[in-house]
């Protein structure tokens, strides 16, 4: 296996293959940055280009694209509060406040280095896990997915400390709109009012763009001025400060990468949830959770590490079973099949060199993209000094155009507009926006997996107790809910012993 | 007397020109077709089965036109495919927009959505990408069920759990009709997101059995994960298995997924013929045939008449089973 690993790496060292990786990286950066476009669009557009290529080269190109998309997305998230791709929405939460404080360079640097480290950790995990990936993917079924989704929902909900009631309200609203659309469990449409567009429900990316980008632009217009509050702070950010911050919070990076890798290997939750989950776990584990949402650098490091780690390990279910862990992976699967590589156990046997080449290309692209981000930090930070009268129309037009471009429907633009207004109101009245997104993404998952579990268990709840991993997850959920109680009890006990000791 | 200025001549030329030019429509269009890129509408997301077939065939199709142009596949994936179909239906019938349609998937979808935006009978049919796919019933390789007889015995004791996509999908239809024809009691676990998803469910043991198309079955069979127990073909392509003939249910073979290519209603016959010929030659191109063999897809060309015949047959089959499908 080691020789295969090395020969995959050697394959990348040919000039033409290497150039394709760099080309893919550049394309991924641009597509990741523009909201509405993303890895899936980029790869779909590149497929015709790859017809005449060797499979190895085609995979190197695809890997190049997939590795740099998160970095591209994080740049616009931080600077303009516009998530370039759905998972980057978590980066907006603390990344943009940092930009507002003039620390955009710091944030981009931290995002870049977190990306790179997350990718490396993700890759190492993939290489270790790939031989046994078969069995791992088979261990997780609808009961486990249901419990994982509930777990994720609870983690994210409890992270909105101090605003718990508002978090629950927005979460409930998110769940409510998650169920709009065609119900593919029993058939029939729900709340679509005969509108054909709503058959697929509220499309996630247009809603995201509205909730974050448009809302922020409305906010900026109302307040006036520039994104960064003070020009002096912007001038002193340097390339290394972001890097330094990431290494200072290595624990956060590792934790984020771990979450990204484990959840990515299981085709249940997806990149968006992973990013928010990592963010929420970091909030929970932090000593001053109130500082999040106002520019805590850990709020940038955690999701970015998770996203890149997730992108690497999402290859596991895609390659071993052909189950795409997201839209990007689905298109990538198509690329594989067109080039004659059928995903499955045979692929791991017959195309090992290509797979390792792909994994190396992905990692290399992620690391290069971070360097590109770091190198351009000074220039990018200047964007926060552009006056809102120029910035707002520019961003709004890009946001709406990107929203339309997802699948050429004007209804996407309407959704973006509506959610933009909603997002602004939520900002004004201090309601956490992340709950809507997580609920929107997880709502469908939760219902479908619960339904399937019940059908599997023939109507009883016993199925959850019959499987090992389900039991573990249920204990985890109970522990999570009991955690605040234990914390309070612990504090009380400590106070008592101290006072008794005196 | 009126003086004819140059201006007047220009104006009259300008007014006359459309009338003169309008007299050259279809004849000239057919003679010069194609002069620019052709759009190929795929009503599904990139990376899916139909998308792959189109992207394999269209580069070959480009070679077989009188003039070399590009065929640009565009994915219009909203509404489970209905948006793409509607877009094709409303496109200008000038030969520059064609698309691929899933039959009987489109019938099912139209019934579920109650959409009156398109009439499947009015499309101009051009051909098909390969033969329709037939189905197998499979079990996980670790399942206690080893043969079709075992499956029938199990069905006598309790309903067999089949994992499928949703009611708007062809797998659902294939499972229900197949089970009814074979006399199996079933319970469908619906809601899986794709064929790989619901097949893994069977491998994992979440469901007892799964209905899968021939290429997908072969892929998982070779990977050592699935065991087919019966084929819906009239002659099973895997030796040693019961098939539609041996169980005496020839209708099983009618359950299939056809990949039909069509143009908007009103496409002139000359353009239809050019497109049809190019498609047929592309499907029989050696590169496409080779890919088909490697992926267990039978790439046989179809004339427009054969395509219409397939459509009519599928429609009749669907009408017959429509009520059975809506009942749970």
HADDOCK unambig.tbl for C-alpha pairs under 7 A between the chains (distance, minus, plus):
assign (segid A and resid 44 and name CA) (segid B and resid 46 and name CA) 6.44 0.50 0.50
assign (segid A and resid 138 and name CA) (segid B and resid 204 and name CA) 5.62 0.50 0.50
assign (segid A and resid 184 and name CA) (segid B and resid 166 and name CA) 4.42 0.50 0.50
assign (segid A and resid 184 and name CA) (segid B and resid 167 and name CA) 6.31 0.50 0.50
assign (segid A and resid 184 and name CA) (segid B and resid 191 and name CA) 5.36 0.50 0.50
assign (segid A and resid 185 and name CA) (segid B and resid 166 and name CA) 5.62 0.50 0.50
assign (segid A and resid 185 and name CA) (segid B and resid 190 and name CA) 5.15 0.50 0.50
assign (segid A and resid 185 and name CA) (segid B and resid 191 and name CA) 4.54 0.50 0.50
assign (segid A and resid 186 and name CA) (segid B and resid 167 and name CA) 6.85 0.50 0.50
assign (segid A and resid 187 and name CA) (segid B and resid 166 and name CA) 6.86 0.50 0.50
assign (segid A and resid 187 and name CA) (segid B and resid 167 and name CA) 5.52 0.50 0.50
assign (segid A and resid 196 and name CA) (segid B and resid 79 and name CA) 6.63 0.50 0.50
assign (segid A and resid 197 and name CA) (segid B and resid 79 and name CA) 6.40 0.50 0.50
assign (segid A and resid 199 and name CA) (segid B and resid 79 and name CA) 5.40 0.50 0.50
assign (segid A and resid 200 and name CA) (segid B and resid 78 and name CA) 6.90 0.50 0.50
assign (segid A and resid 200 and name CA) (segid B and resid 79 and name CA) 5.76 0.50 0.50
assign (segid A and resid 321 and name CA) (segid B and resid 196 and name CA) 6.91 0.50 0.50
assign (segid A and resid 322 and name CA) (segid B and resid 196 and name CA) 6.13 0.50 0.50
assign (segid A and resid 323 and name CA) (segid B and resid 196 and name CA) 5.67 0.50 0.50
assign (segid A and resid 323 and name CA) (segid B and resid 197 and name CA) 6.15 0.50 0.50
assign (segid A and resid 330 and name CA) (segid B and resid 47 and name CA) 5.18 0.50 0.50
assign (segid A and resid 331 and name CA) (segid B and resid 46 and name CA) 5.25 0.50 0.50
assign (segid A and resid 331 and name CA) (segid B and resid 47 and name CA) 3.99 0.50 0.50
assign (segid A and resid 332 and name CA) (segid B and resid 47 and name CA) 6.67 0.50 0.50
assign (segid A and resid 333 and name CA) (segid B and resid 47 and name CA) 5.87 0.50 0.50
assign (segid A and resid 334 and name CA) (segid B and resid 47 and name CA) 3.75 0.50 0.50
assign (segid A and resid 334 and name CA) (segid B and resid 48 and name CA) 6.33 0.50 0.50
assign (segid A and resid 334 and name CA) (segid B and resid 52 and name CA) 5.96 0.50 0.50
assign (segid A and resid 335 and name CA) (segid B and resid 47 and name CA) 6.94 0.50 0.50
assign (segid A and resid 338 and name CA) (segid B and resid 52 and name CA) 6.29 0.50 0.50
assign (segid A and resid 338 and name CA) (segid B and resid 56 and name CA) 6.53 0.50 0.50
assign (segid A and resid 344 and name CA) (segid B and resid 223 and name CA) 6.27 0.50 0.50
assign (segid A and resid 345 and name CA) (segid B and resid 223 and name CA) 5.43 0.50 0.50
assign (segid A and resid 346 and name CA) (segid B and resid 223 and name CA) 5.78 0.50 0.50
assign (segid A and resid 407 and name CA) (segid B and resid 76 and name CA) 6.32 0.50 0.50
assign (segid A and resid 448 and name CA) (segid B and resid 191 and name CA) 6.26 0.50 0.50
assign (segid A and resid 452 and name CA) (segid B and resid 189 and name CA) 5.91 0.50 0.50
assign (segid A and resid 452 and name CA) (segid B and resid 190 and name CA) 6.85 0.50 0.50
assign (segid A and resid 455 and name CA) (segid B and resid 189 and name CA) 5.92 0.50 0.50
assign (segid A and resid 456 and name CA) (segid B and resid 206 and name CA) 6.21 0.50 0.50
assign (segid A and resid 456 and name CA) (segid B and resid 207 and name CA) 6.88 0.50 0.50
